[in-house]
């Protein structure tokens, strides 16, 4: 998964208008090592792994996995 696809999925899950980016900067996820989504991506975690953590946190349907 590329970063562009990751952010498209984030906007699909959380809506456009900047909320997905804001959420990614503010919400700490334990499975990302206690980091935010943005911190995890900046640290070099693969977008697919970060998406999996987001998917689990938001309890999204399997179709969005």
Residue pairs with C-beta under 8 A, 6 or more apart in sequence:
1 46
1 47
1 48
1 51
2 47
3 41
3 47
5 47
6 41
6 47
6 48
6 50
6 51
7 20
7 21
9 51
9 64
10 20
10 21
10 23
10 24
10 37
10 54
11 20
12 64
13 20
13 54
13 58
13 60
13 64
14 20
14 23
14 58
21 38
23 37
24 36
24 37
24 38
25 36
25 37
25 38
26 36
27 36
27 37
27 57
28 34
28 35
28 36
29 35
29 36
29 37
29 40
29 53
29 54
29 57
31 53
31 56
31 57
32 39
32 40
32 45
32 50
32 53
33 40
35 43
37 50
37 53
37 54
40 50
40 53
41 47
41 50
52 65
54 60
55 64
55 65
